[in-house]
């Protein structure tokens, strides 16, 4: 198993105000799999994503990627793990405002020993003609494409997506989902995507439904629906 999650527990607060956000999560994800974490607000899906990404720590349990346990890593090794293995796509684009599209993507390339070709990636992203523009000259969809490019150019093993279409309109959302789908198929990155949009589950290989900090359903799609055919 590429990514193994065992008995992950996480709580916030102390005493009477303590809230148990994750209550013992067990999960395995295969290399190259497109996995959707689905659930309402407060279900623990973003917390789980942040723990997988090494942004937050679990109270107990273990996460293993290709035999390496995250919780055993020093801060320096954890930083290296994030740099080598992970790419992040968030709802907010977090682009560097005074850098062009191309330069924002190149920032990601500098962090990798095995970066993808920037020109080829710009073409895949549909950003060829926008590569010299600054973020404030782009639409929301173009900014998200740039953010995806910055994450993907590192050629990470795992692409973590936290509500990547949450700030976008319907048609642009489908374009971004199709792009992530293309990236998964073309480059073979394992994708873990958090969403509250139930329709998105139909394009995934694996669907994990969370509620109240527990996995309620864990299944694979026998027949996936292409991103552009999704309706909601």
Steps between C-alpha positions, in 0.01 A plus 500: 500500500641840398332711772391334825305682770451313827287602796550874455342701781494877538328735742500874559450684826534374856270395781129561448570687175691212337367390163600164354537576128642165383404186693726226369540519122620190312560542128718373219557672164678342203764678293343705220153477649258793485340511846221734610439581868135594518300635790321799653678784678644377827531139389881506534595475134723810484664408831582157358642660185720730708632206703581305182679812378705539816346844560337379821587214733273220623448429870553131432519250215735478204531607137740307279602593146698235318617356832593833663305607809432873520480513880855364531647783291701788641384851404775516238404163352131594508579818306688290244207257483261783418742640243562171319176307532219756519326759286224719646199660333276714719172684451693827522768521232781653713693616194795741535348826369814653349599187306361401161310177436817335375707624794241381753521152349881512487503562876366146538755363253789638709385282793535174307783278383273355230282790376272471199573703187347845561417565133322166465310561822392850395358342184317228699357769728386715209713789625737548205360838404470618862846403626631860508198637689489583870237334724283815513466482122348151513152361556433279803523188286832609349637574847397153618664346191819683594476372857455146366804550277711613796399186692539259208831628357677344801380162367379405851396148594183632665284796398290628790199708394291685759173618340683606179175608331338658806547860380418436132185505290344184356668494158840606632471237774452230238799630304719480811373150584576389146850645534565312827362187333740550206795556734418180689479298179799660324751518784373223731488712817289364784219753557323551833223757465280645774156618391146544625368474142338156478514489118883503494511152657391347168830592326717341771658155523436487874237679708535552875191639675564653841253613763572602860866407471444145382501323162143402419565367148813394310450367150640502146309609191455222247402754233651845536333801337731745317521839668330684211196270527436573866180686588402680819 
